[in-house]
Amino acid sequence: MKDDTRTENLRVVELRAENFMRLRAVRIRPDGTVVNITGRNDQGKTSTITAIAWALGGKEFAEAMPLRKGERDGSVSVDLGSLKVTKRVTADNPVPSLIVEYANGSRPRSPQHVLDELRGQLMDPIAFLRGKGAERIEMVQQLFEGFSFDRNERERKAVFDERTAVNRERTRAVAARDAIVLPTGGKPELVDIAALDAQLKAANAANEVTRKRQTGREAAAGEAERHRNAAERLRAEARGLDAKAADLEAKLEAAEALPPLVDTSAIITEIGNASARNAAVARFQEWEQRDNEARRLHDQSEAMSVEIKRIEKEKADALAGAKLPVEGLTFGEDEVLINGIPWDQLAFSTRLRVSAAVAMALEPKLHVMCIREFGSLLDQESMKLLASIAEANDWQVWIETVGEGGDGKVLIEDGMVMS
């Protein structure tokens, strides 16, 4: 029956390493929250901390040449109290062997799987510090259960781009509407020019008939006059011609009165005015069409603005409801921000502090943090801050610095522990 490590925060009780990278033989039983591995360069400090990652990590922590140069076999053993991990490598077989053993002597069937579950995502906060902006955001997003910032941003961008296109169309519609110059006096009624044309044609036809009849009558009168003149000249024929004249006069006297000519000038004037008025109606109709289109696009844009605010609020609510490990931690376009300051503009000590806090917030069962070559960049205040964070969260920090021994530091020289 294996030991139960599901609720236990594991820390390194003892580290043993032989012939690993630059190390000859190292045995360290840490005392305290921060294990400061110090010494001169190229003495094995990095190898000491790397040994923990190599033993407990998977492929991502593999080393190309883990065996010390000139040696036939090497090993690293990490005692975590209720769990002991031993990893060995030989010159004949570059593939390391892994043994995971519980305190009662039992061994799991899948040792690396057990370690991966214990280790979580960030045994080394430098992975967060060195990562790209999108990778850091992805790591922090693990703190938000059920909420995807990537999905939220894609959804917001889709609506934002669509609203941009709608606003562009709305601007064109408004410009087309405003380019129409409307006549004064309000919108007139549309005039039926075809009906006026038909009325004009009918009047012209009636006038033509009247003119022909008038011409005929004038011709008859002239002919009567000629007959009278002929009678004057030709007295012999006077009676006959006079009779004819009398007959014609009688007919003219009996004829119905001719109607007056129709005045077409008013119709012609109205037709001219109707064309101008109908042009004004067309301008009003076009303006109304453009105005309706602009209003529709405005309403569509407003609806999209509401949707964008909803998406942004969803993100804000997720940020407000999350227990972020660092005050002021937010997200930019493709980067983590601290109090609105981009990641690359933060002091190194701040970036390391944030990286450590994120690593701890992800809550792996293995509470061991390994900080290699960057440890020397921390000043005394930053080291105290890192120690206080680790202490508050029950973590153990293994950190590499360049310096002398003393003050509880572990001094490494020529691959061995000197103090």
C-alpha positions, 0 to 999 in steps of 0.5 A: 500500500503506497503512501498518500501524498495527495494533501502533503506539501513535499520539500527536499529533506536530503539531496545526494548527487554523485558524478552528475555534471560538474559534481563529484559527491554532494550531500545536502540536508537543507535547513530553512526555507531558502537553500543558498548554493554559493561559490565561485563560477564553474564549481558545480553550483548550477549542477547542484540545483539542476540535479533536483530538476533532473531527478524530479522532472520529465523530458523538459528537464533532461540534460544532454550530458548528465554524467560527469566527464570521465566517469562511468556512472552517476546518480541523483537521489532526492529524499522528499520525506514520504517519497524518495526519488533516485535517478541513475545514468551510465556511460554505456546507457545514456537513458537514465533509470528512475526509481520512485519509492514511498516511505513504506518501500512500495513503488508506483507503476508509473514513477514519472507520472507520479512526479509530474503530478507532484511537480505541477507546471512550474518547478522553476519560476525562470520558465515564467520569467524567460517565457514569451508574453503569450506563454506567461498569460497561458500560465497565469490563466491556469489560475482561472477555472472555467475562463479562457482569456484567449477565447474571450479575446478572440470573441471580443476581437471578432465583434470589434472587427465587425463593428469597425466594418459596420461603422465604416459603412455607417460613415459612408451612408451618413456622408451620402445622405449629407451630400444631398442638398434638399430644397427649402419649404419641405417635401412637396407632393409628386406630380403626375406629368404623364397625366398633364401631358395627356391633358395637353395633347387633348387640348391641342387636338381640340384647338386644331379641330376648332382652327380647321372649322374657323378656317372653313368658315372664313373660307365660306365668308370669303367665297360669299363675298366673291359671289357678291362682287361677281354679282356686282360685275355680272348683273346678268347673273346677279340673281343667281349669285345673290341667291347662292350668297343668301343660301350660304349666309343662311347656313352660316347663320344657322351654324352653332357658335364655335367654342373659344380656344383653350389656353394651354399656357397654364398647363405648359407652365405646370408641366415645367414646375412639375419636373422641378418638384418631382426632382425635389421629391426624388432628392427627399426620397434618396435622403430618407433612404440614406438616413434610414441606412445610417440609422440602421447601421448606427443601431447595429454598431451600438448593439456591438458596442454593448456586446464588446462591453459584455465581453470585457466585463466578463474578463474583468469579473474573472480577474476580480473573482480570481485570487491573483498571487500578485497585486496589480497583475493584469493582462495586456494585448500579449503580455502580463502587466504589473500595475499597468507596467509591461513585463519587460519594463519591470525591474528584474527583482520584481519579475522574479518575485512575480514569477515565484508568486505565480509558481506558488499560486499554481499549487503543485504538491511539490513545494520546491522552487529551483532558481539557477544562474539568475539568483546572483542578480538579486540584491539583499532586499529581493532575497529577503522578499523571496524568502518571506514569500516562500515562508508564507506559502510553506515553500522551499527555495533552492537558489544559486548565487556567486559568493563566499560561504557562511550565513547558512549558505552551502558552499560548492567547490570543485563539485563538492560541499565545503560548508 
